[in-house]
Amino acid sequence: MFIQMKVSGIILDPVSNIPIVILKDAEGKHTLPIWIGLLEASAIAMELEKIKVHRPLTHDLLKNILDQLKAPIVKIEITALKENTYYALLYIKPDGSEIAVDSRPSDAIALALRTEAPIFVNQEVLDKSRQLDARESEFSEDNKDKWTEILESLDPEDFGKYKM
């Protein structure tokens, strides 16, 4: 089963300074943090903040190519979590036939934001993510509670404070 989610924002991991994109479902029952690269975080943040550039960046270029080819992105799915790596698929519909293209979740999310395509996460990914969090031995129980509190209380207005 897949659950539709939206990008809640981007934060920086306070320990590693690695960007984290936060996905949340509409009811607020599920939160999925995904650690991503700095360039992808910048691409996502620029779209969240509606920052326009004079020349197309990589994700804008790919969107423009797909638009010219009349091959819309129908949806993206975050499909799996294997060995601490997330996997995603872009569903593109050229000539009326839907195809799935392998993608890193961060790139898929950046494109979904630009094309207003819905983002779905496999329930199994959410379950595995929670299991990883529960088994993470390097964090104390106090830190787990702190992270849960931080992730659950994220406010979109907070995300403009962080520079990528």
C-alpha positions as CSV (number, residue, x, y, z in Angstrom):
1,M,0.0,0.0,0.0
2,F,1.3,3.5,-0.9
3,I,0.6,6.6,1.2
4,Q,0.5,10.0,-0.4
5,M,2.9,12.5,1.2
6,K,4.0,16.0,0.7
7,V,7.3,17.7,1.3
8,S,7.1,19.4,4.7
9,G,10.5,21.1,4.3
10,I,14.3,20.6,4.7
11,I,16.3,20.7,7.8
12,L,20.0,20.1,8.6
13,D,21.1,17.2,10.7
14,P,22.6,18.9,13.7
15,V,25.3,16.2,14.1
16,S,26.4,15.8,10.5
17,N,25.1,19.0,8.8
18,I,23.6,16.8,6.1
19,P,20.3,18.0,4.7
20,I,17.2,16.0,5.5
21,V,14.0,16.3,3.4
22,I,10.9,15.7,5.5
23,L,7.9,14.1,4.0
24,K,4.5,14.1,5.9
25,D,1.1,12.6,5.0
26,A,-2.0,14.8,5.1
27,E,-3.3,13.4,8.4
28,G,0.1,13.9,10.1
29,K,0.3,10.2,11.0
30,H,3.4,9.5,9.1
31,T,6.7,11.4,8.8
32,L,9.6,10.2,6.7
33,P,13.0,11.9,7.0
34,I,15.4,11.2,4.1
35,W,19.1,12.3,4.3
36,I,20.0,13.8,0.9
37,G,22.8,15.5,-0.9
38,L,23.5,19.3,-0.7
39,L,22.7,19.9,-4.4
40,E,19.4,18.0,-4.3
41,A,18.5,19.9,-1.1
42,S,19.2,23.1,-2.8
43,A,17.0,22.1,-5.8
44,I,14.2,21.2,-3.5
45,A,14.5,24.3,-1.3
46,M,14.6,26.5,-4.4
47,E,11.3,25.1,-5.6
48,L,9.7,25.2,-2.1
49,E,10.7,28.9,-1.8
50,K,9.7,29.5,-5.5
51,I,13.1,30.9,-6.3
52,K,13.6,31.4,-10.0
53,V,16.9,31.5,-11.8
54,H,17.8,33.0,-15.1
55,R,18.9,29.7,-16.7
56,P,17.5,26.3,-16.0
57,L,19.3,24.1,-13.5
58,T,19.4,20.3,-13.9
59,H,16.0,19.5,-12.5
60,D,14.4,22.4,-14.4
61,L,16.1,21.2,-17.6
62,L,14.7,17.7,-17.2
63,K,11.3,19.1,-16.6
64,N,11.6,21.3,-19.7
65,I,12.7,18.3,-21.8
66,L,9.7,16.2,-20.5
67,D,7.4,19.1,-21.2
68,Q,8.7,19.4,-24.8
69,L,8.3,15.7,-25.3
70,K,4.8,15.8,-23.9
71,A,5.8,13.2,-21.4
72,P,4.4,14.3,-18.0
73,I,5.5,12.9,-14.7
74,V,2.3,11.2,-13.4
75,K,3.6,10.5,-9.9
76,I,6.7,9.4,-7.9
77,E,6.9,6.5,-5.5
78,I,9.5,5.9,-2.9
79,T,9.4,2.1,-3.2
80,A,12.1,0.5,-1.0
81,L,14.6,0.9,1.8
82,K,17.6,-1.4,1.5
83,E,20.8,-1.2,3.5
84,N,20.0,2.4,4.6
85,T,19.4,3.4,0.9
86,Y,16.0,4.6,-0.3
87,Y,14.8,3.8,-3.8
88,A,12.3,5.6,-5.9
89,L,10.5,5.4,-9.3
90,L,9.4,8.3,-11.6
91,Y,6.2,7.4,-13.5
92,I,6.3,9.1,-16.9
93,K,3.6,8.9,-19.5
94,P,4.9,9.6,-23.0
95,D,2.5,8.8,-25.8
96,G,-0.1,7.6,-23.4
97,S,1.8,4.6,-22.1
98,E,3.1,4.8,-18.5
99,I,6.8,3.9,-17.8
100,A,8.7,3.7,-14.6
101,V,12.2,5.1,-14.3
102,D,14.6,4.4,-11.5
103,S,15.5,7.5,-9.5
104,R,17.1,8.6,-6.3
105,P,14.3,9.9,-4.0
106,S,15.8,13.3,-3.8
107,D,15.9,13.8,-7.6
108,A,12.3,12.4,-7.9
109,I,11.1,14.8,-5.2
110,A,12.8,17.8,-6.9
111,L,11.0,16.8,-10.1
112,A,7.7,16.1,-8.4
113,L,7.7,19.6,-6.9
114,R,8.4,21.2,-10.2
115,T,5.7,19.2,-12.0
116,E,3.2,19.1,-9.2
117,A,3.2,15.3,-9.4
118,P,2.0,13.5,-6.3
119,I,4.5,11.8,-4.0
120,F,3.8,8.3,-2.7
121,V,5.7,6.3,-0.1
122,N,5.4,2.5,0.3
123,Q,4.0,1.6,3.7
124,E,6.8,-1.0,4.0
125,V,9.4,1.9,3.7
126,L,7.7,3.7,6.5
127,D,7.7,0.6,8.6
128,K,11.4,-0.2,7.9
129,S,12.4,3.5,8.6
130,R,10.7,3.3,12.0
131,Q,12.5,0.0,12.7
132,L,15.9,1.5,11.8
133,D,15.2,4.4,14.1
134,A,14.3,2.1,16.9
135,R,17.5,0.0,16.4
136,E,19.8,3.0,16.1
137,S,22.2,2.3,18.9
138,E,24.4,5.4,18.7
139,F,21.5,7.6,19.8
140,S,20.3,7.6,23.4
141,E,16.6,7.2,24.2
142,D,16.5,11.0,25.1
143,N,17.8,11.9,21.6
144,K,15.2,9.7,20.0
145,D,12.5,11.5,21.8
146,K,14.1,14.8,20.9
147,W,14.2,13.8,17.1
148,T,10.6,12.6,17.2
149,E,9.5,15.9,18.8
150,I,11.5,17.9,16.3
151,L,10.1,16.0,13.3
152,E,6.6,16.1,14.5
153,S,6.6,19.8,15.3
154,L,8.2,21.1,12.1
155,D,6.7,24.3,10.8
156,P,7.2,25.2,7.1
157,E,8.2,28.7,8.2
158,D,11.2,27.3,9.9
159,F,12.8,26.1,6.7
160,G,13.6,29.5,5.2
161,K,16.1,29.9,8.1
162,Y,18.5,27.2,6.8
163,K,21.0,28.0,4.1
164,M,21.9,25.2,1.6
